[in-house]
Amino acid sequence: MRATLCFGGSIVVPTAPDVGCITEIAEALRELRRRGHEVLVVVGGGATSRAYIEAAKKFKTPDAFCDTIGIDVTRLNARLIIAALGELAEQNPATTFDAAIRAMLRGKIPVMGGTVPGHTTDAVAAMLANSSKSELLIFFSDVDGVYTADPKLDPNAKKIERMSARDLVRMTASIKMRPGIKVIVDPVGAKIIEQARIKTLVLGRSEIKRLPQIIEGGSHSGTTILPG
């Protein structure tokens, strides 16, 4: 199977680099390659990205420049995954979808962060999945699925186990795009998922170890987003 995987900065670098999490990611990716699966990886910026963006805003920095700062952080986080993977990974973060796909076709695991201002890594992952004709897109986050409300703020929020891509688009439609936005899937990413008809999973950090089994059809505790 060919899959695009997006690891949120919230789990890779929650406050500082989480070496345990990064190690689990690398081990799961190695096992996927050992089983013959093709994988492409996107990494988010997390709290570090937002901290730099907030600092830049103090200087009345334009949004596009703030986005560029965030992109730099995502690529730094991508280098941590590359370091953990060693020679199995393409040794520099891919900056275009074509470069990522070429690396995959050479037998390497491409790891990329952001690409251009105005796109979160959610959208980048959806675009990469579409460009690479991935059969599956998986988001890993510090929230273990899609909920009816933010479970960190609303104790009555309920996890949605299965939903359609159209429902995801409706749910995210009111989100305002801005530098450093923190959502599981942003409106742009949701729209791409719907248009490209990509089966998508939203999973929590605890499922990283089970990634090979999940990709091969095993059960999971997150949310399944179906194309139809």
Residue pairs with C-beta under 8 A, 6 or more apart in sequence:
1 37
1 38
1 135
1 136
1 215
1 216
2 37
2 38
2 39
2 40
2 104
2 132
2 133
2 134
2 135
2 136
3 32
3 37
3 38
3 39
3 40
3 134
3 135
3 136
3 137
3 138
3 215
4 39
4 40
4 41
4 42
4 125
4 128
4 129
4 132
4 134
4 136
4 137
4 138
5 29
5 39
5 40
5 41
5 42
5 125
5 137
5 138
5 140
5 211
6 41
6 42
6 43
6 44
6 121
6 122
6 124
6 125
6 137
6 138
6 139
6 140
7 25
7 41
7 42
7 43
7 44
7 81
7 140
8 44
8 46
8 121
8 139
8 140
8 141
8 142
8 184
9 43
9 44
9 45
9 46
9 47
9 48
9 49
9 73
9 74
9 77
9 121
10 44
10 46
10 47
10 141
10 142
10 182
11 18
11 21
11 46
11 140
11 141
11 142
11 205
12 18
12 21
12 22
12 25
12 43
12 44
12 46
12 77
12 80
12 81
13 46
13 47
13 48
13 77
13 80
14 46
14 47
14 142
15 47
17 80
21 205
21 208
22 80
22 81
22 84
23 84
24 208
24 209
25 81
25 84
25 208
26 81
26 84
26 85
27 209
28 208
28 209
28 211
28 212
29 39
29 41
29 85
29 88
29 109
29 211
30 85
30 88
31 211
31 212
32 39
32 211
32 212
32 215
33 39
33 88
33 109
35 212
35 216
37 212
37 215
38 104
39 104
39 109
40 100
40 101
40 104
40 109
40 110
40 112
40 128
40 129
40 132
40 134
41 78
41 81
41 109
41 110
41 111
41 112
42 111
42 112
42 113
42 121
42 124
42 125
42 128
43 74
43 77
43 78
43 80
43 81
43 111
43 112
43 113
43 121
44 74
44 77
44 113
44 120
44 121
44 122
45 70
45 71
45 73
45 74
45 77
45 113
45 114
45 121
45 180
46 73
46 77
48 73
48 77
49 69
49 70
49 73
49 74
49 180
50 70
50 180
50 182
52 69
52 70
52 73
53 66
53 69
53 70
53 179
53 180
54 180
56 65
56 66
56 69
57 66
57 179
61 69
63 117
63 178
63 179
64 117
64 118
65 117
66 179
66 180
67 114
67 116
67 117
67 118
67 179
68 117
69 179
70 114
70 179
70 180
71 113
71 114
71 115
71 116
71 117
73 113
74 113
74 114
74 121
75 93
75 95
75 112
75 113
75 114
76 113
77 113
78 93
78 111
78 112
78 113
79 93
81 89
81 111
82 89
82 90
82 91
82 92
82 93
82 111
85 109
85 111
88 108
88 109
89 108
89 109
89 110
89 111
90 100
90 103
90 108
90 109
90 110
90 111
93 111
93 112
93 113
94 100
94 103
94 110
94 111
94 112
95 112
95 115
96 115
97 115
97 127
97 128
97 131
97 132
98 131
99 110
100 110
100 112
100 128
100 132
101 110
101 131
101 132
103 109
103 110
104 110
104 132
112 124
112 128
113 121
113 124
114 120
114 121
114 124
115 124
115 127
118 177
119 127
119 188
120 177
120 181
120 183
120 186
120 188
120 189
122 139
122 183
122 184
122 185
122 186
122 188
122 189
123 186
123 188
123 189
123 192
125 137
125 139
125 189
126 137
126 185
126 188
126 189
126 190
126 192
126 193
126 196
126 198
127 192
128 134
129 136
129 137
129 196
129 198
130 192
130 196
130 198
134 198
135 199
136 198
136 199
136 200
136 201
136 215
137 193
137 198
137 199
137 200
137 201
138 200
138 201
138 202
138 203
138 211
138 214
138 215
139 184
139 185
139 200
139 201
139 202
139 203
140 203
140 204
140 205
140 207
140 208
141 184
141 202
141 203
141 204
141 205
142 204
142 205
143 150
143 151
143 152
143 184
143 202
143 204
144 159
144 203
144 204
144 205
144 206
144 207
144 221
144 222
145 159
145 160
145 161
145 202
145 203
145 204
145 221
145 222
145 223
146 159
146 160
146 163
146 168
146 171
146 184
146 185
146 202
146 223
146 225
147 157
147 158
147 159
147 160
148 157
148 158
148 160
149 156
149 157
150 157
151 157
151 159
159 223
160 223
161 223
161 224
162 223
162 224
162 225
162 226
163 223
163 224
163 225
163 226
164 225
164 226
164 227
164 228
165 190
165 193
165 194
165 197
165 198
165 200
165 225
165 226
165 227
165 228
166 194
168 185
168 190
168 193
168 194
168 200
168 225
169 187
169 190
169 191
169 194
171 190
172 183
172 185
172 186
172 187
172 190
173 187
175 181
175 183
175 186
175 187
177 186
177 187
177 188
184 202
185 193
185 200
185 202
192 198
193 200
193 225
193 227
194 227
197 227
197 228
198 227
199 224
199 225
199 226
199 227
200 224
200 225
201 214
201 220
201 222
201 223
201 224
201 225
202 222
202 223
202 225
203 214
203 220
203 221
203 222
204 221
204 222
206 221
207 214
207 220
207 221
207 222
210 218
210 220
214 220
